[in-house]
Amino acid sequence: DQIFKNKVIDEVMFGPLNIGMNNDEALKHSLAALELVGLSAAINDNPYDMGLSERKLIAIASILAMDTDVVIFDEPTIAQDYNAKEKIKSIISQLTARGKLVLTIIHDMDFVAECFERTIVFAKGEILLDGPTSDVFSHNEELKMAYLEPPHVTQLCNSLGYNKVFLSVDSFVSYIKKSNV
């Protein structure tokens, strides 16, 4: 709801221009950001003619175009379908590979398990857990205190009697294959 320009490209260029980039540099970064989020074909479209998922990607592109060293996402998976979540995972992965620090405030623990090596859990203004994601999801009592549940695959494996924390189906399948050899 904070989009206010009538063209996608103008919306994405707004941030870079306001932090002092010249027009050519802002355009270059904006086009690269739109490419990264998969909306390069929509540069002349009106954002309000697009769906909520696409508007979220425009907002993400607007931030990425500023080319900051730190990128903070606030609940990026809300109102996103599977494909959009996969796109956001890819964006986070690419940003991390470029040396950017990516922080996310989120309640989607499946997304956390798939995207982040380190997890910090807060509750009532205090840090309850801080460490490798697999370690954090082994602390069920602290997670309950923060009203969080481990990822679904972790819960399933726990209910099957496995004490090891699995963050993805692939890691569980790999473990089973190695165990049965």
C-alpha positions as CSV (number, residue, x, y, z in Angstrom):
1,D,0.0,0.0,0.0
2,Q,3.0,2.3,0.0
3,I,3.5,2.3,-3.7
4,F,2.7,5.7,-5.1
5,K,4.2,6.0,-8.6
6,N,2.2,5.1,-11.8
7,K,5.0,3.2,-13.5
8,V,7.0,0.3,-12.0
9,I,10.3,1.7,-13.2
10,D,9.5,5.1,-11.5
11,E,8.6,3.4,-8.3
12,V,11.8,1.3,-8.2
13,M,14.0,4.4,-9.1
14,F,12.5,6.5,-6.4
15,G,14.8,5.2,-3.6
16,P,18.0,5.3,-5.5
17,L,17.4,8.8,-6.7
18,N,16.6,10.0,-3.1
19,I,19.8,8.6,-1.7
20,G,21.8,10.5,-4.2
21,M,22.3,8.3,-7.2
22,N,22.3,10.1,-10.5
23,N,19.5,9.1,-13.0
24,D,21.7,6.7,-15.1
25,E,23.0,4.9,-12.0
26,A,19.5,4.7,-10.5
27,L,18.1,3.3,-13.8
28,K,20.9,0.7,-14.0
29,H,20.3,-0.5,-10.4
30,S,16.6,-0.4,-10.9
31,L,16.6,-2.5,-14.0
32,A,19.0,-5.0,-12.4
33,A,16.7,-5.2,-9.3
34,L,13.6,-5.8,-11.5
35,E,15.5,-8.5,-13.4
36,L,16.4,-10.1,-10.0
37,V,12.7,-10.2,-8.9
38,G,11.5,-11.3,-12.3
39,L,9.6,-8.2,-13.3
40,S,11.8,-6.7,-16.0
41,A,9.0,-7.0,-18.6
42,A,6.7,-4.8,-16.4
43,I,8.8,-1.6,-16.2
44,N,6.1,0.5,-17.8
45,D,3.1,-1.1,-16.1
46,N,1.1,0.6,-13.4
47,P,1.8,-1.2,-10.1
48,Y,-1.9,-1.0,-9.1
49,D,-2.8,-3.0,-12.2
50,M,-0.7,-5.8,-10.8
51,G,-1.5,-8.4,-8.1
52,L,-0.4,-8.2,-4.4
53,S,2.4,-10.7,-4.9
54,E,3.8,-8.7,-7.8
55,R,3.5,-5.4,-5.8
56,K,5.5,-7.0,-3.0
57,L,8.2,-7.9,-5.5
58,I,8.1,-4.3,-6.7
59,A,8.7,-3.1,-3.1
60,I,11.6,-5.6,-2.8
61,A,13.1,-4.3,-6.1
62,S,12.7,-0.8,-4.8
63,I,14.9,-1.6,-1.8
64,L,17.4,-3.7,-3.8
65,A,17.9,-0.9,-6.3
66,M,19.5,1.2,-3.6
67,D,22.3,-1.4,-3.5
68,T,22.7,-1.3,0.3
69,D,25.1,-3.7,2.2
70,V,22.3,-4.7,4.5
71,V,18.8,-5.8,3.3
72,I,16.0,-6.3,5.8
73,F,12.8,-8.1,4.9
74,D,9.7,-7.8,7.1
75,E,7.4,-10.8,6.7
76,P,8.3,-11.3,3.0
77,T,6.2,-14.5,2.6
78,I,2.8,-13.1,3.7
79,A,0.3,-13.3,0.8
80,Q,2.8,-15.2,-1.3
81,D,2.1,-18.3,-3.2
82,Y,4.6,-21.1,-3.7
83,N,6.3,-19.6,-6.8
84,A,6.6,-16.2,-5.1
85,K,8.2,-17.8,-2.0
86,E,10.6,-19.6,-4.2
87,K,11.5,-16.3,-6.0
88,I,12.1,-14.6,-2.6
89,K,14.3,-17.6,-1.5
90,S,16.3,-17.2,-4.7
91,I,16.7,-13.4,-4.1
92,I,17.9,-14.0,-0.6
93,S,20.4,-16.6,-1.8
94,Q,21.7,-14.3,-4.6
95,L,22.0,-11.4,-2.2
96,T,23.9,-13.6,0.3
97,A,26.2,-14.8,-2.5
98,R,27.0,-11.2,-3.3
99,G,28.1,-10.6,0.3
100,K,25.0,-8.7,1.4
101,L,23.8,-9.2,5.0
102,V,20.2,-10.3,4.8
103,L,17.9,-10.0,7.9
104,T,14.3,-11.2,8.0
105,I,11.7,-10.6,10.6
106,I,9.3,-13.5,10.1
107,H,7.1,-16.1,11.7
108,D,7.3,-18.6,8.8
109,M,9.7,-21.1,10.3
110,D,9.7,-23.4,7.2
111,F,11.1,-20.4,5.3
112,V,13.7,-19.7,8.0
113,A,14.9,-23.3,7.9
114,E,15.3,-23.2,4.2
115,C,17.0,-19.8,3.9
116,F,19.0,-18.9,6.9
117,E,22.1,-20.3,8.6
118,R,21.6,-18.3,11.8
119,T,18.3,-17.7,13.7
120,I,17.6,-15.3,16.5
121,V,14.3,-15.9,18.5
122,F,12.9,-13.0,20.5
123,A,10.1,-13.0,23.0
124,K,8.9,-10.2,25.3
125,G,11.8,-7.9,24.2
126,E,14.5,-10.5,25.0
127,I,16.6,-12.8,23.0
128,L,15.7,-16.4,23.8
129,L,17.9,-18.2,21.3
130,D,20.7,-17.1,19.0
131,G,22.7,-19.6,16.9
132,P,22.8,-22.0,14.0
133,T,19.3,-22.6,12.7
134,S,19.4,-26.3,13.3
135,D,20.5,-25.7,16.9
136,V,17.8,-23.1,17.5
137,F,15.1,-25.6,16.3
138,S,16.2,-28.1,18.9
139,H,15.0,-25.9,21.8
140,N,11.3,-26.7,21.9
141,E,10.6,-25.0,25.3
142,E,12.1,-21.7,24.2
143,L,10.3,-21.8,20.9
144,K,7.0,-22.4,22.7
145,M,7.8,-19.3,24.9
146,A,8.0,-17.3,21.7
147,Y,4.9,-18.9,20.2
148,L,6.8,-20.5,17.4
149,E,6.8,-24.0,16.1
150,P,9.7,-25.8,14.5
151,P,9.5,-26.3,10.7
152,H,7.0,-28.9,9.6
153,V,9.7,-31.4,8.6
154,T,11.3,-31.1,12.0
155,Q,8.0,-31.7,13.7
156,L,7.3,-34.7,11.5
157,C,10.8,-36.3,12.1
158,N,10.4,-35.7,15.9
159,S,7.0,-37.4,15.9
160,L,8.7,-40.3,14.0
161,G,11.2,-40.6,16.9
162,Y,14.2,-38.9,15.4
163,N,16.1,-36.7,17.8
164,K,18.2,-35.1,15.0
165,V,16.9,-31.7,13.7
166,F,16.1,-31.8,10.0
167,L,15.5,-28.5,8.3
168,S,14.4,-29.9,4.9
169,V,12.9,-33.0,3.4
170,D,16.0,-33.4,1.3
171,S,18.2,-33.5,4.4
172,F,15.9,-36.1,6.0
173,V,15.9,-38.3,2.9
174,S,19.6,-38.1,2.6
175,Y,20.0,-39.1,6.2
176,I,17.7,-42.1,5.7
177,K,19.5,-43.2,2.5
178,K,22.9,-43.1,4.4
179,S,21.4,-44.9,7.4
180,N,20.1,-47.7,5.2
181,V,23.4,-48.4,3.4
